[in-house]
Amino acid sequence: MKEEIRVFVAKDGTLSLKVEGVRGSRCVSITAAFEKEMGEVLERQKTADFYKAGELVVRNRISRHDIIA
């Protein structure tokens, strides 16, 4: 699923953001710039994806000095 941020404008002028395709709390940092420009955050609703673990990639380089014989 591709990552998307959807912006909804209600008739009363209230703006809402919906993040799709992002797991874990990363959605909060993704929307931070939008929230700063839009004004005060009145409510935050966390979806099931918020509570799912995000993808984590760890890369380590092992040299011969790290290996104990």
NUVO-825897 format. One line per field, with one value per residue: residue number from 1; x, y, z of N, C-alpha, C in turn; residue in three letters. Coordinates in nm, 2 decimals. Layout:
BEGIN
vexti (NUM:...)
n_xx (X:...)
n_yy (Y:...)
n_zz (Z:...)
ca_xx (X:...)
ca_yy (Y:...)
ca_zz (Z:...)
c_xx (X:...)
c_yy (Y:...)
c_zz (Z:...)
timi (ALA:...)
***
This chain:
BEGIN
vexti (1:2:3:4:5:6:7:8:9:10:11:12:13:14:15:16:17:18:19:20:21:22:23:24:25:26:27:28:29:30:31:32:33:34:35:36:37:38:39:40:41:42:43:44:45:46:47:48:49:50:51:52:53:54:55:56:57:58:59:60:61:62:63:64:65:66:67:68:69)
n_xx (0.08:0.06:0.19:-0.02:-0.15:-0.44:-0.64:-0.92:-1.19:-1.43:-1.77:-1.78:-1.53:-1.34:-1.04:-0.93:-0.69:-0.59:-0.40:-0.27:-0.14:0.08:0.26:0.27:0.39:0.49:0.33:0.26:0.48:0.50:0.28:0.33:0.43:0.21:0.02:0.13:0.10:-0.17:-0.29:-0.42:-0.44:-0.72:-0.82:-0.70:-0.72:-0.63:-0.56:-0.59:-0.36:-0.17:-0.10:0.03:0.34:0.60:0.80:1.12:1.46:1.77:2.11:2.42:2.77:3.01:3.33:3.64:3.77:3.56:3.48:3.49:3.72)
n_yy (-0.12:0.22:0.52:0.78:1.10:1.24:1.52:1.67:1.90:2.04:2.17:2.37:2.47:2.33:2.14:1.82:1.55:1.25:0.97:0.72:0.39:0.39:0.25:0.23:0.49:0.67:0.82:1.05:1.21:1.25:1.41:1.64:1.89:1.97:2.00:2.21:2.43:2.43:2.49:2.48:2.15:1.97:1.72:1.38:1.09:0.76:0.50:0.14:0.08:0.24:0.11:-0.11:-0.26:-0.09:-0.12:-0.23:-0.19:-0.31:-0.27:-0.40:-0.39:-0.63:-0.69:-0.87:-0.84:-0.82:-1.08:-1.34:-1.59)
n_zz (0.00:-0.08:0.06:0.19:0.24:0.33:0.30:0.44:0.42:0.61:0.60:0.79:0.79:0.92:0.93:0.84:0.87:0.72:0.74:0.54:0.48:0.64:0.91:1.27:1.49:1.32:1.16:1.30:1.30:1.03:0.97:1.11:1.00:0.85:1.05:1.20:1.02:0.99:1.23:1.57:1.70:1.75:1.80:1.80:1.63:1.66:1.43:1.37:1.24:1.36:1.59:1.50:1.44:1.29:0.99:1.03:0.96:1.00:0.98:1.01:1.02:1.02:1.12:1.09:1.33:1.51:1.55:1.76:1.83)
ca_xx (0.00:0.14:0.16:-0.10:-0.21:-0.56:-0.69:-1.06:-1.24:-1.57:-1.84:-1.75:-1.39:-1.25:-0.96:-0.89:-0.59:-0.60:-0.28:-0.29:-0.02:0.19:0.24:0.33:0.37:0.56:0.23:0.26:0.59:0.47:0.18:0.37:0.44:0.07:-0.05:0.19:0.04:-0.32:-0.33:-0.44:-0.49:-0.83:-0.84:-0.62:-0.77:-0.53:-0.62:-0.53:-0.22:-0.08:-0.06:0.11:0.49:0.65:0.90:1.25:1.57:1.89:2.22:2.54:2.89:3.09:3.47:3.71:3.80:3.45:3.45:3.58:3.74)
ca_yy (0.00:0.34:0.62:0.89:1.19:1.30:1.64:1.69:2.03:2.03:2.29:2.47:2.51:2.24:2.06:1.69:1.48:1.10:0.91:0.58:0.32:0.41:0.18:0.28:0.63:0.76:0.91:1.17:1.30:1.28:1.52:1.75:2.01:2.01:2.05:2.34:2.53:2.43:2.55:2.39:2.01:1.95:1.58:1.29:0.95:0.66:0.38:0.02:0.08:0.31:0.02:-0.21:-0.23:-0.04:-0.20:-0.19:-0.24:-0.29:-0.32:-0.40:-0.44:-0.71:-0.71:-0.99:-0.81:-0.84:-1.22:-1.40:-1.73)
ca_zz (0.00:-0.09:0.17:0.14:0.34:0.27:0.37:0.43:0.46:0.64:0.57:0.89:0.77:1.00:0.84:0.90:0.80:0.74:0.69:0.51:0.43:0.74:1.03:1.39:1.53:1.22:1.10:1.37:1.25:0.89:0.96:1.19:0.92:0.81:1.17:1.23:0.93:1.00:1.36:1.68:1.68:1.84:1.83:1.72:1.63:1.61:1.37:1.40:1.18:1.46:1.69:1.43:1.44:1.16:0.93:1.08:0.89:1.08:0.91:1.08:0.94:1.11:1.07:1.15:1.47:1.59:1.56:1.87:1.79)
c_xx (0.09:0.10:0.09:-0.14:-0.33:-0.61:-0.84:-1.10:-1.39:-1.64:-1.81:-1.61:-1.29:-1.18:-0.93:-0.79:-0.61:-0.48:-0.31:-0.16:0.10:0.16:0.32:0.31:0.44:0.46:0.23:0.37:0.57:0.37:0.22:0.37:0.30:0.00:0.00:0.12:-0.11:-0.37:-0.34:-0.50:-0.60:-0.85:-0.75:-0.68:-0.67:-0.60:-0.54:-0.38:-0.12:-0.02:0.02:0.25:0.52:0.76:1.04:1.36:1.69:2.00:2.35:2.66:2.98:3.23:3.53:3.75:3.69:3.42:3.55:3.59:3.73)
c_yy (0.12:0.44:0.74:0.97:1.26:1.41:1.66:1.83:2.02:2.16:2.40:2.52:2.43:2.15:1.93:1.62:1.33:1.05:0.76:0.52:0.34:0.33:0.24:0.43:0.72:0.85:1.04:1.26:1.34:1.40:1.64:1.89:2.06:2.07:2.18:2.45:2.54:2.49:2.44:2.25:1.99:1.81:1.49:1.15:0.85:0.54:0.26:0.01:0.15:0.21:-0.10:-0.17:-0.19:-0.13:-0.14:-0.26:-0.21:-0.35:-0.30:-0.45:-0.51:-0.73:-0.83:-0.96:-0.83:-0.99:-1.28:-1.55:-1.82)
c_zz (0.00:0.02:0.11:0.26:0.27:0.36:0.34:0.49:0.49:0.61:0.66:0.88:0.85:0.90:0.92:0.81:0.82:0.67:0.66:0.46:0.52:0.86:1.15:1.40:1.43:1.16:1.17:1.32:1.10:0.88:1.04:1.12:0.89:0.94:1.21:1.15:0.95:1.13:1.46:1.65:1.79:1.89:1.74:1.74:1.58:1.55:1.41:1.35:1.28:1.55:1.63:1.43:1.30:1.11:0.98:1.01:0.96:1.00:0.99:1.00:1.05:1.04:1.14:1.29:1.56:1.62:1.66:1.83:1.91)
timi (MET:LYS:GLU:GLU:ILE:ARG:VAL:PHE:VAL:ALA:LYS:ASP:GLY:THR:LEU:SER:LEU:LYS:VAL:GLU:GLY:VAL:ARG:GLY:SER:ARG:CYS:VAL:SER:ILE:THR:ALA:ALA:PHE:GLU:LYS:GLU:MET:GLY:GLU:VAL:LEU:GLU:ARG:GLN:LYS:THR:ALA:ASP:PHE:TYR:LYS:ALA:GLY:GLU:LEU:VAL:VAL:ARG:ASN:ARG:ILE:SER:ARG:HIS:ASP:ILE:ILE:ALA)
***
